[in-house]
Amino acid sequence: RRSALYFCLLYSKKSQDSSWLEIGKTEILSVESISPVFTKNFAVPFRLEERRLLRCELYKNKEPPSKEHSFVGGAEVLLLDVMLARSTGPGWLLKILRHPKPSGTVPGYAAFFGEEDLGSKRKVAFEMSARNLRSTDFWKRKADAYVVLSKAVATAEGEETEVQRIPIYQSEVVRRSNEPLWNRLQFQQPQLCDASDGQQTLVIEVYDWFRVQKHRSIGDCITCHDDVFKSSHEGRPFELPVYRRKVGKISTVARKVGAHHGSHSSSMKSEPPEKVAGYFAFQRIESVRAFTFLDYIRSGLQLKLMIGVDLTRSNMRKEDKTADLHGTKASAENPYVMAISAISEVMTSFDPKRRCSVYGFGAKVPPTHTVCSDCFALNGDFFEPDVCGFEEVVKAYKNSLRLVHFHGPTRLGPLLKLASDLAQNSKDSTSESFQRYHILVIFTDGSVNDEQAMEQELVRASRLPLTVLVIGIGNGDFKFLSELGSSVQAAAGRPSQAAASMDVEDPVEAPESEGAQEVKAETKEAETKRPPSRSRKLSAFR
C-alpha cells in the first residue's frame, strides 16, 4: 500500500512435502512503485498427476544491504490453478497477501501468470538406422544390434562440471544384420531436450546382443539435439560415424564439459576413438505441433469425475482376517482410502468447483438393508451424488462403511451404463460452449460377475466422451480385467482407439496383501525397456 523498492521470493513444493524449496528471486525494481511488475520468469516442473504448490513472499528492499529486508506478506496458490486461470479470465490469478501478524488491513495482492513452455507442445518422431556395423565376435558374421539413446545432463561439482547420462530409450534387437533399421519412435520434445536453446547433448550407444554372454559395445557417437533436427528442414538423414573407444564405452560420469547445462557435443570430451565401427543415422525426422491436455481445458472442456467403490463381501475374506481391504476392524487407513485419496486429490483439481460424483455397488443399503444395490450414491442422494473436494470423497466412503451391509455379487454393468448415459447426453448437446468429458474410476478387488454386460457397456463407452479406469485393490484375481482390453477392441472394431494399456502398480499395502494399486499410463511408441515386475495390466477404455 506504499511505494517502495520491492522484490519477491518464489518457493515450490509438492502437496505431500513438509518443506518448501526456493525456486528463485525476482529483480529489485529500480523505481519505487505501489504496483510493482516483475519481468523475471521462473521455470517450474508441471505434471498432471501431482499437486504442486507455489508460495510468493514479497519484501521491501532496505539500503544498505546490511539491513534486514522488511517482509510485506505472502500468498500460496496451486500451480494447476495458475495454469487454468486463462480458461476463466485474462490469465492472471489474484491472491491476497497475508502477514503472520495481521494489522487489520490487507497488505496487497499477488498476481500469478503461467504458461506452458513451447517445447512441451511439440512432438518429435524419427527412425534410427545403421550401416556397415562390425560384429564384435569372430564367429558372428553379422551383428545383433540394438541402440541405447541417452541425454547428457551437466551438474556442477566444485570447480568441475560433471556429466551424467540419463537413458531415454532402448531399442529392440535387430538380429543378424549389419544394416539394421529400428522401429519408428515418437517423443515429447522435453523428453529429448532439457535446454531451451536446443543445445542438448545426445549420446547414442550401439551394442551387440548375445543370448548368454554379456552384451558388447560396438561403438558410440555424440551429437546435439539442434543439429539432428536442423536436418529435418532439409529433408535428409543425419548420419554420424560410430566410434569404437579404447575403453569400450564413454565414461558414465565425470567428464569435463562446458559450464552450462546441456552443453554442446563438442564440449563433451571423451577418449580418442580407435576406429570407425560403422555409421548411425537419424532419418525421416519430423517435428509437429501437439495439443496438450491444458489446451483442451483452456478451450472450455469440462471434466466430470465419477468414482465407483466395490462394497461387496469379497473384500472381507473370513478365512483370512488380515485380508480385510476395507479395514473395518483396523484403526489405520485401509487400501481403498489410500487409493481413493491419491486419485481424487489430483483429478478434482481440474474442476473449478472441485466436485465429484461418488457411487458404491454390491451392498445392501438402508433403511431396510434387504435390497442389494448395484449402483447407489455414497452421500445418500442419488439425484445429487456430488461431493466437494477429495476430503469429502473420502468422508463419504468412510460414512458408507458404517451404513451399508457388504453383500454381492459384483456387477459393474449398471454403473457403466449410468456413466455412458451421462456421456451420451454430453455428446448429444448442440451447444458449442458446453463441452464435457467424463472420467469413471472404479476401485475393485478384481472379482466380476457380469462379464458380458460389462464388455457390452465398454464397447458403447468407447464411442462416447468417456474414459473408464479400473484400479485393482489387493491381490485378487484380475485375469478377466487384464484380458478385457483385447476383447473390447475386437468387439468395438476400432483396434487403434478402443483401448489403451495401463500399468497397475502397488503404492499402498494392506496387511499381508499387496494393497491398493496405482495407475500409470504407458506410451507404447517410446517406451524405455525395464526389467519385468509383478505389476498387473488392466485397461482404460476411451
KOLRODO-273296 format. One record per residue (C-alpha): x, y, z; residue in one letter. Coordinates in steps of 0.001 Angstrom, whole numbers, padded with zeros to 6 digits, always signed. Layout:
BEGIN
XYZA...
//
This chain:
BEGIN
+000000+000000+000000R+003082+002214-000088R+005547+002967-002848S+008865+001229-002269A+011543-000901-003905L+010089-004406-003787Y+011281-007889-004715F+009769-011371-004461C+010979-014820-003447L+009266-017807-005052L+009053-021238-003388Y+007570-024544-004506S+006705-027943-003023K+004526-030972-003633K+001361-031142-001560S+002659-034076+000499Q+006038-032436+001257D+006631-030609+004515S+009338-028146+003436S+009451-025513+000702W+012144-025369-001982L+013296-021940-003134E+012983-021507-006902I+014432-018042-007267G+014329-014345-006618K+012954-011597-008820T+014821-008452-009722E+014772-005480-007347I+012900-002648-009010L+014928+000467-009658S+011921+002778-009244V+009630+002895-006248E+006134+001683-007103S+002895+000798-005352I+002102-001806-008040S+005408-003494-008935P+005583-005678-012055V+008438-008197-012158F+009747-009332-015533T+011861-012315-014486K+010384-015694-015441N+010722-018942-013493F+010614-022495-014855A+008609-024821-012589V+008045-028535-013357P+004373-029227-014034F+002888-032717-014057R-000790-033529-014293L-000527-036382-011808E+000777-034278-008900E-000417-031306-006872R+002316-028679-006720R+002026-025569-004558L+003685-022192-005092L+004432-019626-002422R+005267-015992-003165C+006825-013764-000476E+007017-010004-001055L+009783-007990+000609Y+010600-004304+000816K+014238-003711-000059N+016302-001871+002546K+019523+000028+001990E+022304-000500+002863P+022301-004293+002229P+023354-004943+005822S+019854-004033+006964K+017200-006747+007148E+014569-006569+004413H+011003-005858+005535S+008512-008697+004964F+005273-007397+003418V+003239-010601+003008G+002978-013991+001373G+000489-015931-000754A+000118-019617-001570E-001511-020999-004698V-001924-024309-006514L+000165-024402-009687L-002698-026017-011593L-004967-023079-010705D-002368-020714-012144V-002257-022705-015377M-006064-022856-015642L-006605-019155-014917A-006514-018392-018650R-009626-020548-019191S-011792-018354-016935T-010340-014861-017434G-007414-012806-018712P-004922-015298-017301G-003877-013642-014031W-004708-015366-010754L-005088-012967-007817L-004313-013972-004239K-004373-011890-001065I-001006-011304+000580L-001123-012346+004225R+001134-011391+007121H+001663-013588+010222P+000897-010511+012330K-002397-009206+010946P-002860-005459+011247S-006484-005299+010193G-005697-004168+006641T-004779-006227+003593V-001095-005674+002660P-001926-006114-001026G-002436-008734-003704Y-000147-011051-005650A-000934-011863-009279A+000350-015092-010864F+000575-015843-014575F+001627-019188-016010G+002038-020662-019483E+003451-023848-020906E+006890-023963-022440D+006535-024066-026217L+008867-027045-026317G+006342-029147-024414S+003819-028573-027203K+005884-030333-029827R+006236-033992-030710K+009287-035322-032485V+009415-038550-034477A+012228-040283-036308F+013687-043621-037344E+017122-044925-036402M+019266-046976-038757S+022877-048028-039176A+025131-049359-041923R+028437-051186-042141N+028299-052230-038486L+031063-054546-037404R+030339-057628-035367S+032124-057842-032012T+032682-061608-032236D+034835-063550-034705F+032203-066297-035003W+029382-063873-035810K+029440-062564-039346R+026640-060097-038648K+025798-058156-035501A+022603-058431-033431D+022416-054692-032837A+020359-052551-030521Y+020646-048871-029533V+020590-047036-026192V+019713-043353-026585L+020641-041047-023674S+020815-037347-022938K+023719-035808-021043A+022878-033608-018061V+025584-031394-016615A+025879-030822-012850T+028388-028561-011117A+030747-030285-008670E+033184-027806-007212G+035305-026257-009954E+034481-029010-012466E+031300-029802-014322T+030319-033443-014370E+028045-035076-016890V+025622-037862-016175Q+023781-039738-018876R+020038-040253-018490I+018775-043164-020655P+015773-042193-022756I+015159-045245-024873Y+016487-048736-025549Q+015545-050170-028922S+014595-053691-029893E+017289-056089-031147V+017626-056457-034916V+019013-059951-035454R+021784-060846-037891R+022088-057574-039781S+024921-055105-040345N+022426-052573-041721E+019665-052577-039062P+016548-050399-039195L+014801-049939-035855W+011150-049118-035213N+009961-045549-035606R+009938-043531-032360L+007874-040628-031088Q+008726-038409-028111F+007574-035235-026470Q+010349-032722-027119Q+011220-032225-023395P+011980-035948-023205Q+014840-035395-025635L+015919-031857-024839C+016069-030059-021485D+017903-026997-022817A+015711-024137-024061S+018172-023281-026848D+018205-026825-028241G+021854-027407-027323Q+021193-030695-025562Q+023916-033326-025848T+022656-036717-027037L+024665-039918-026642V+023972-042879-028937I+025463-046240-027962E+025224-049265-030259V+025510-052728-028687Y+025866-056269-029992D+023354-058575-028303W+024320-062040-027025F+021937-064663-025723R+024177-065961-022913V+027218-063708-022748Q+027348-060097-021692K+026313-057711-024460H+029260-055955-026097R+029631-052355-027203S+030006-051857-030951I+030645-048149-030530G+029087-044800-029753D+028567-041329-031158C+027760-037943-029646I+025665-035191-031193T+023415-032275-030363C+019609-032160-030414H+019592-028999-032519D+021945-030455-035136D+019735-033526-035564V+016539-031599-036180F+018091-028987-038440K+018478-031760-040989S+014707-032352-040900S+014174-028992-042630H+016499-030100-045395E+014746-033456-045785G+017900-035554-045449R+019099-038170-042938P+021543-037099-040248F+024445-039554-040237E+027214-039975-037661L+030269-042273-037514P+030137-044895-034761V+033484-044910-032942Y+034817-047908-031062R+036547-046495-027979R+039629-047955-026405K+037802-048323-023105V+034759-049843-024793G+032299-047062-023936K+032080-043479-022776I+032506-042957-019066S+029087-042614-017427T+030130-039746-015162V+032917-037245-014548A+033566-035623-017904R+034735-032014-018170K+032275-030077-020303V+031089-026519-020758G+029957-024703-017673A+026246-024539-018548H+023542-027199-018582H+023011-029035-021852G+026357-028066-023343S+027116-028693-026990H+028503-032041-028019S+031836-030518-028948S+032328-029594-025295S+031826-033147-024116M+035296-034645-024426K+035768-038383-024472S+038530-040858-025160E+040124-040646-028617P+038398-043060-030994P+040231-046186-032001E+038446-046788-035305K+035137-046384-037054V+032845-049372-036408A+030044-048258-038726G+027645-045393-039321Y+024479-044432-037438F+021702-042268-038893A+018508-040474-037867F+016073-040478-040782Q+012510-039409-041600R+012766-036779-038889I+009565-034872-038078E+008685-032217-035518S+004986-031340-035252V+002795-029171-033044R+000823-031177-030488A-002109-030087-028353F-001625-030688-024645T-004218-031574-022031F-004222-027978-020771L-005066-026704-024260D-008338-028630-024139Y-009156-027409-020631I-008425-023793-021536R-010626-024032-024624S-013636-024731-022405G-013606-028511-021952L-015150-029525-018614Q-014146-032714-016821L-016744-034675-014891K-015222-037131-012411L-017140-040180-011195M-015891-042737-008668I-017265-046230-008052G-016262-048260-004974V-016590-052028-004600D-018523-052762-001365L-019039-056496-001864T-018225-059212+000668R-015318-060425-001462S-013315-057573+000079N-013738-059197+003524M-012439-062757+003453R-013457-064604+006583K-010800-067262+006098E-008130-064551+006268D-008920-061775+008731K-005818-059849+007642T-007222-059528+004096A-009972-057049+005076D-009380-054485+002307L-011942-052053+003717H-010231-052174+007111G-013464-052087+009070T-011720-053623+012099K-008467-051666+011865A-007647-048166+013022S-005189-047420+010194A-006308-046169+006792E-007211-049033+004502N-006012-049539+000899P-009253-048134-000505Y-008792-044854+001391V-005210-044509+000183M-006107-045192-003448A-009231-043005-003441I-007332-040117-001830S-004455-040302-004324A-006732-040350-007372I-009431-037892-006276S-006962-035322-004928E-005418-034927-008366V-008491-035290-010553M-010823-032978-008633T-008253-030211-009163S-009335-029940-012803F-012869-028961-011812D-013124-025300-010680P-015769-026356-008139K-013774-029460-007036R-016897-031625-007397R-017015-035387-007845C-019830-037962-008011S-019247-040933-005693V-021073-044258-006079Y-020941-047671-004470G-022036-051098-005686F-022593-054596-004295G-024063-053732-000863A-027426-053718+000922K-028487-050146+001563V-030532-048544+004337P-033118-048169+005671P-034225-051820+005395T-030923-053438+004256H-032973-056003+002352T-032111-054930-001205V-028653-055258-002730C-027949-052259-004947S-025569-052353-007916D-025315-048556-008083C-026073-046135-005238F-024775-042725-004163A-022433-042841-001170L-023748-039486+000087N-027295-040909+000200G-028734-038692-002573D-028832-040465-005937F-030091-037311-007720F-027296-035160-006256E-024361-037563-005790P-021697-034840-005973D-019396-034003-003085V-016924-031112-002949C-013196-031815-002622G-011272-035041-002201F-011641-034838+001596E-015417-035113+001183E-014954-038043-001201V-013035-039932+001477V-015537-038868+004134K-018490-040174+002076A-016713-043507+001615Y-015932-043871+005332K-019509-042992+006297N-020853-045658+003932S-018841-048352+005757L-020998-047726+008822R-024329-047610+006983L-024304-050363+004341V-024036-054136+004633H-021438-055740+002383F-023068-058229+000056H-022752-059076-003643G-022456-060149-006393P-020056-057746-008132T-021893-056241-011098R-020208-053341-012895L-022717-053127-015754G-025232-050755-014044P-022510-048290-013022L-021022-048330-016519L-024478-047809-018022K-025058-044765-015803L-021744-043243-016866A-022472-043982-020547S-025922-042373-020317D-024423-039177-018858L-021713-039146-021507A-024335-039680-024219Q-026176-036565-023037N-022959-034565-023309S-022293-035932-026791K-025825-035079-027954D-025556-031500-026685S-025762-028984-029554T-024180-026142-027574S-020643-025351-028731E-019919-023655-025395S-020808-026824-023455F-018094-029454-023823Q-017896-032115-021142R-015695-035187-020867Y-016494-037878-018285H-013993-039972-016339I-015192-043005-014372L-012725-044528-011900V-013714-047936-010468I-011968-049361-007402F-012466-053129-007109T-010795-056255-005774D-010934-057944-009196G-013977-060217-008866S-016582-059533-011615V-019856-061477-012035N-021409-059751-015081D-018581-060066-017561E-020720-059982-020705Q-022748-056948-019615A-019550-055120-018638M-017982-055809-022024E-021082-054565-023865Q-021150-051314-021888E-017425-050738-022502L-017934-051170-026249V-020615-048494-026063R-018379-046259-023895A-015560-046474-026455S-017663-044287-028797R-018556-041673-026179L-016655-038835-024440P-015922-041195-021566L-012816-042819-020106T-013122-045786-017734V-010254-046570-015361L-010315-049804-013384V-007974-049790-010386I-007250-053090-008686G-007122-053314-004884I-005446-056222-003144G-004136-059465-004617N-007344-060910-006080G-007958-062471-009484D-007517-059789-012177F-007295-062174-015139K-010601-061107-016710F-009873-057403-016333L-006356-057751-017730S-007676-059508-020857E-010678-057216-021285L-008830-054704-023442G-008294-057008-026403S-011880-058309-026363S-013328-054776-026295V-011044-053760-029162Q-012284-056629-031286A-015946-056021-030420A-015712-052249-030983A-013987-052714-034327G-011516-049915-033600R-008301-051633-032508P-006274-048446-032567S-008643-046376-030431Q-010867-048630-028337A-008453-049334-025538A-005178-048092-024125A-002875-050194-021995S-002256-049128-018404M+000156-050336-015746D-001190-051120-012288V+001362-050952-009504E+001323-051138-005704D+001587-047754-003939P-000019-048906-000676V-000163-052186+001146E-002886-053864+003108A-001839-056141+005989P-000309-059253+004412E-001502-058166+000958S-000396-056094-001987E-002802-053309-001095G-004182-050691-003433A-002834-050204-006888Q-001853-047052-008732E-002478-046469-012403V+000281-045156-014636K-000202-044719-018367A+002428-046204-020650E+003240-044749-024075T+003756-047626-026449K+005610-045710-029130E+008511-044543-026961A+008871-046841-024012E+012202-047477-022295T+012680-051172-021620K+012751-052148-017970R+013057-055376-016034P+009818-057328-015566P+007885-056562-012394S+004921-058128-010654R+002630-055277-011703S-000553-056308-013442R-002091-054923-016614K-005609-053507-016588L-007252-051336-019183S-008560-047821-019735A-011281-047527-022324F-011981-044495-024401R
//
